[in-house]
């Protein structure tokens, strides 16, 4: 399966990454993960808009226009004959000997590849368990940057404690998860953290909120606490790879019945209709 690296479609061994790539020394770059359903890139425009915002706010000049990047990704999917899977794409600030200031003349480096990772049908169906954990990340969680060490640490803490995900909170206020957004249902109202600087503005989150509106489910984009989470009727995560996955317990306590709930299931069914042919 081919990669796109800098200017060309190449085999993995043709990816001549250097340690001088600022992604390596500083995590100085941005990325996107796209889902491919039926050979088509899902919500491509929304991902492109987010990429543009991440790039602008970290002051990386994209090495290609958004349209050209779109063409590169489409070509990559075609060349790799990808039907169902994901595209990973990152853009780093460029290559230069290690020094904090932006290099005067460095060309941003685009790397993209595809995977054949399938939809996680078992957990979508059966749900997952989570623990709560303090959100110790910086104050620009809305930027999709390569600096994922806090997310990596949080995810591993979950796995070490025998659950699949963490619900991050700042002083008791729930933000999101290590690689997904988080929503609860209470008295048929859907609550999720507002799309500000403290969370990633998930593409799946936006799709699910649109679907909820269409289903006449009331949506409240307001912060809620761990206590309110424990009193909720349902909870679920949203993300490009996890789609809509029920969260059955948090810190060992069942949310609602401790089973996947009716609002979650309704949103899952509607979500599937957004990519089914
Ligand atoms: N929050 C975080 C921290 C993420 O890394 C992600 C992406 N995996 C999400 C939320 C979900 O965003 P999206 O729906 O765009 O995949």
Boltz pocket constraint, residues with backbone or C-beta under 6 A from the ligand:
constraints:
  - pocket:
      binder: B
      contacts: [[A, 33], [A, 141], [A, 151], [A, 176], [A, 177], [A, 178], [A, 179], [A, 180], [A, 181], [A, 199], [A, 200], [A, 201], [A, 202], [A, 203], [A, 204], [A, 205], [A, 238], [A, 239], [A, 240], [A, 241]]
      max_distance: 6.0
